[in-house]
Amino acid sequence: MKRQITPIFIVCACFMTIVSPLWGAEKLSLMLDWFPNIDHLPLFVAQEKGIFDKYGLDISILSPAETADPLKLAASGHVDLAIAYEPQAIMAASEGIPIKVVGRLIGHPLSTLLFIDDKDIREPSDLEGKNIGYTVPGMMDFLTDGFARKNNVKNYKLINVGFSILPSLTTGKVDAVMGPYKNYEVVELEQHGYKAGYFELEKYGIPDYDELVFISGEKNLQNREKAIATFCQALQEAIEETRRTPQESLDLYLKAVPEAEEKLEFAALEKTLHLFAESQSFDKEKWQEFANFALSIGMIGKEVNVYDILWNRK
């Protein structure tokens, strides 16, 4: 997991093009949340199989120079679309940053509380007295406290491990880490010869949420509404195509992203395929439940009405 969320709104236009735009169609720029990985597979399927072309779209896929850039650049209109996380979008809304959530990519949490399965951790109560690492200050530390509160864990020490997840676990610096993805860090840990154990957040008191979503700046959305609605249609078709032809889709992705590690991506795909969004419709009640939870644990300081940030497509 190589993600970082910075709530301070500073416009930065430093990014790198991963897929160059074509000519003769409705152009949209899309910034990933980080480097290309299997979570983004439907986007590459849509590019490589001509689904975007069929819908008259020319999508430039960009990778950020910094992981905090996508939301900031979308909010400011420097990119048309960006991939963000539901908690991040709710945090931005609480701070008054002008974004709209327009689509869904991963429909359930990928984040886990990860540990090596020889640490005598079987239930959340076994975390009592343990050192718990977290990856993203301002989000994962709050989620750890919320997880502990929900599971009656009262005595633990929080340690910011950044993205040194596997070294922190394998050297014993921490007993568990909040934030690793179950389709990547779990796989990586196992491929390094360790047996991974993890708690899925939504099964232990954290409200279910959309892990990866698409956002746009409010002003930009007003100007590009039709094109963005068309993008969401194309995206859902690409998700369905990915589910229908997973091996072919993976082969297309590996061709488009030759630096990807095939063994890791194949294992990650098996853990990801069922988590891609079933539709582009939002479960507003589920979103509001998470926003209320975020307020209760101090992740946000101001109440958020999710109806204000979820795009109501016409």
N, C-alpha and C positions, 0 to 999 in steps of 0.2 A: 504494500500500500504506500503510495508516494503522493500524498495529497496534503495540502495545507490550506486553511481557511483564515483569511485576514479580514475582519469586519470593517477596517478603516477604508473609506472610499477615496482612493487615489487613482486617477486615470493614468494608465501606463499602456503604451501602444507597441511594446516590444513583443513580437511573436514571430513564429516561423511557419511558413506554409508547408503543409504536408502533402496536400493534393492541389495542384494548380487548377484554376478555373478553365472551363471550356467556353466557347463562344456561341451566341445565338439562342440563349434561353434566359429565363428569369434567374438572375444571379442572387445568391445568398451566401454570406460568409458564416461559417460555423466553427466556433472554437471548442475543442475538447477540454475536458477537465484536467487532462495531463497527457502523457504520451499515449499513442495508440495501443490499445489492448483489447482483449476479447470482449469486454463490456461494450465496446463500440462496434462489434461485428456487423450488426444490421446496417450501419452507415456505409461500411465498405462493400457489403453485399449490394446495397442500392447503387453505389458508384459503379462497381464492376459488372453488375448484371443489367445496367441500363435502366433501372427503375426510376431514378431521378430524371433521366432523359425522357422517359415515357410521360412523365408528369410535366415536362417542359421546364425543368429546374436545372440550374448549373450551380452546384454546391462546392464552395471552396472549404476544405477541411483544414483547420489550423490547429497547431499545438502551441500552448502558451510557453513563454519564457519563464514565467513564474506561476505557481499554482493558484495564486490569488487573483491572477489577471482575468480569467474568463468572466466572472460575474461583473467585475468592474467595467470591463470593456463592453459587455452587453448593455449594462445600465446606461453607459455614456453614449451608446450608439456607434461605437467604433467597430463592433461586429454585430451582425444581425441576430445571431443566435449563439448561445453558449450552453455547455453542459454544466450543471451544478447539482447540488444535493438538496433534498428537501429541507433538512435542518438548516443548511446554509441560506436557502431562500427565505425561510422563516426568520432567521436572524437578520437578514438584510431588510426584510419588511419591517421588522421591529425598529430598525434604525432609520426608516424612512427612505431607503434607497429605492429609486423608481424602476422596479422590474415587474414583469408579468411572467408567470409560469405557463408555458404554452403547450408542452408535450411531455411524454414520459418515455423513458428508455428501460430502466430497471425498476420493477414494481414492488420490490420488497427489500428489506435491509440486507446488505452484503456484510456490513460491519459486525464483528463478533468480539467477545472477550476470549482471547486465545491463550492457551497454556500448553505445556508439554505434558502428555498424558502419563507421566510417572511421578507427578508432584502431589499425589494423594488429594487431588481436587476432583470431586465427583459431583458435588452440589454447590450452589453459591455460598452456602454457609461455611464451606471449607476454605473460603477466601479470608475468613476471620484471621487477623494478625499478619496477613501477607502483604508483600510489596506489589502494587499493581501499577504497571506502566500505562501511559496513554500517549497517543500520537499527535493529536491536534489540540493545542491549548485553546480554550474558549469554547470547545465543543465536546471533545472526547473526555475531558476531565469532568465536565458537568454530567455527561452520560454515565460515567463511572459512578459518580455520587448518586445519580438517579437509580442506577442498577442496584447499588448497595442499599439504598433506602427501600426499594421495592422488595428486596430479598433479605432484609434485616441483618445486613452485614454492617457492623458498627466500628470495628477496629481494623484499619488498614492504612497503608501509607501510599500516597500517590507520587509517582515519579514520571517526569516528562522524558520519554525515550525518543521523541521525534520519530524518525523513520528507521531507527536502528532496532527494528522489531526482533528479527531472528537472533542477532548477537546478544540482545538484552535477555532473551529467554534462555538461550543455550549456555550462556556464561553464568546464569543464576542471578544476574543483577535484579531481575524482577521475577515474580512467580507467574504473572499473567499480564497481558497487554490488552487494553481496550482500544478498538479501532481497526485491527487487521481484517482484511476481507476473506470471507470463507472460500472464495473461488481463486484466490491468489496466495496469500501468505500461508493459509492452511496447506495448500498444495506444495508450496516451496519448502515448508518445514518437513513435510513428509518425504519430499524428494531429497532432503539432506539427511534422511535416515532416522528422523524422530517421529514418534507417534503423536499426532496433534489431537488435542482436546479443545473444545470451545463451547461457549454458551451463545446460542442465537438470541439476540436481544429481544426480539418480538415474542419469544417464548418464556421470557423471564421478566415481564412487567413493563418493558419499554414498548410504547404503542407502535404498531406496524407503520411503516412509512415507505415512500418511493425513494429508493436510494439515488437514482440518477434521473434528472429531469432536464428539460430544455427551457431556457429562459430568454427573454428579449427585453430590451429597454422599452418603457411605456411609449415614448415618442416614436421610436422606430417601429413598434408594432402598429401604431396608427397608420404609418405610411406603407407598411409592407404586409398588411393583414392578409390579403388574398394569397400572396406567395407563401407566407408562413403556414396558413391553413393547408395549402397544397403540400407543403413539406411534411406536415403531420400525416396526411393521407399516404404519401409515399413511404414515410418511415414505417407506418404500421404494416404496409404491404411487405416491406423489407424484413420486418420482424417475423412475419408469417412465413416468408420464404426461407429465412434462416432456420426456423423450426422444422420446416418441411425437408430441407436439404442441408443438415448440419455439416457433414463432411465436405461437401462441395463448397459450402460457404466458408469453412475454415481454410480450404485450399486457396480460395480467392483472396482471403485476408492475408495469408502467408505470402502470396504472390505480391500483394500490394504493400506489405510491410515485411520485407525480407529479413530485417534484423530481428524479428520476433523469434523467440525460442519455441520451436515446434512442440517439444514434449510438454513444456509447461502450458502452452496455449491449448493443446488438446485436452489436458487434464482439467484446465480451467473451464473450457467449454462445457464439459459434462456437468459441472456444478453451476453453470450460469444459464443454460438454455431455457430451463423452466421458469426463470426469474424475469425474463424479458416481459415488458408490459403486454397485457392481454388486449388493451385498447388504449386510445388516446383520451379517454374520459377520466376525469378526476373524481375520486371518492372524497367529496368535500367534508363529510363528517369525519372521515379518517384523518384528513389533513388537520381539521380543527382540533381533534383529540391530541395530535402530536404538538400542535402549537400551544395548547393549554398545558400540556405536560412540560414543554420547554420553559414556559413561564414559571411553573411550579418548582423547577429545579434551578432557576436562576440563569438558564442559558440565554434567555432574552429578558430585557428589563421592562418591556412594554407589551401589553396585550396585542395580539394580532388576530384580525378577522380575516381568515384565509379567502373569503369570498372577494376580498379586495385585490388579491394577488393572483388568483387562478383565472386564467383567460376563459371567458365564456364565448366560445366560437359561434359565429352566426351561420 
